Amino acid sequence: MKTRGTASAGYRLALEAHRAAVDPAHQRPAAPDDGDPSRIPADAQAAFDDYRAQARETASAVQDAAIHRARVERTAA
């Protein structure tokens, strides 16, 4: 495994060039603290809750279909 200390000269040059070309303003912002839902706007929180409920329903439907299919295949065999 190579580390920055043992990396080749070409790697170090490429890394330096990349760092010089990257605009700090375009870096991804830090994620909000997941443990503090008060920082999330109410409308976004409601939309996220709706999405999670829909995802749970979809997952439940997929699981039910898989169980049904397994039972049908088991009885057909």
Number of C-alpha atoms within 10 A of each C-alpha: 4 7 7 9 7 10 11 11 9 9 12 14 11 11 13 11 11 11 11 10 9 10 9 9 7 7 8 7 7 6 6 10 10 9 7 8 11 10 11 13 9 11 9 10 14 12 11 12 12 12 12 12 12 12 12 12 12 12 12 12 12 12 12 12 12 12 12 12 12 12 11 11 10 9 8 7 5
